[in-house]
Amino acid sequence: MRETGEVIPNQLKKPTQKPTFKWIAFLFMGIAEINVWINGEMHQEISNLNDNLVKIIRLFGPDCEKYYGLER
């Protein structure tokens, strides 16, 4: 985050470039994978992503982006 100048809110809602891993893990707890069958085809979606989580996922790199369906 320091290299890119990105910030996310910490537990006190103040911007930080040094979030703890515990805080990052806590933020990811709300993400859910949704599987829906439509006309015999399974569609997979990720729900509850917000701007801060997308920012973190993008900072983790292409493999993480692919896992969460955020490929560019």
N, C-alpha and C positions, 0 to 999 in steps of 0.2 A: 504494500500500500504506500509505503514511503517513496518507492521508486516512481510510482505512477501519480502520486499526489492525491489518490482516492482516500475518502474518509467514510466511515459508517458511524451511526450513533452507538454509544456504549450503553451500559445498563442504566445510566443516569440521563440518557438521551442527549449526551454531549458528543460532538464529533471527535473521533479518534482515528489515528492511523496505526495504532497498536492494540487491536482488540485481543483479548485472551482467547485461547483455543476453546475454553469452556463456554465463553459467550458465543463464539461462532457455532459450536455444536448445539447450543440452546436454540439459536435462530433457525437451524436446519430441522429441529424437531417438528416444526409445523408443516413441513412439506409432505405431501401424500402422492402416491402413484395411483392413478385411476385407470382401471381396465374396463372397457365397455365393448360389448359385442353388438355390432350393427350389421344386419344382413349376413350373418355368418362370418364376419370379419372382426378380429379383435383390434380395437383402437386403444392405444396407450397414451395417457396424458399425465403431466405433472401439475398438481394444483398447489395453490397457496404460495406461489413465488411472488415476491415483491421486488421493488427496485434494488433494495440493499442486498438481497440474496442473489439476484442476477449479477450485481456488481462483484460480489464475492466469487461466484461461480466463474465469471469471466477471468478474474484474476488467477484462479486455479489452473486455467489453461484449457486447450482444445479438448483433451480427454474428458474433463469434467463438463465442459459445455455440451459435448456429444451425449454424455450420460443423462443430462437433464433436458436434452432436446433443444439446445440453444445454439446449434451450429450456425455459423455465419455463412 
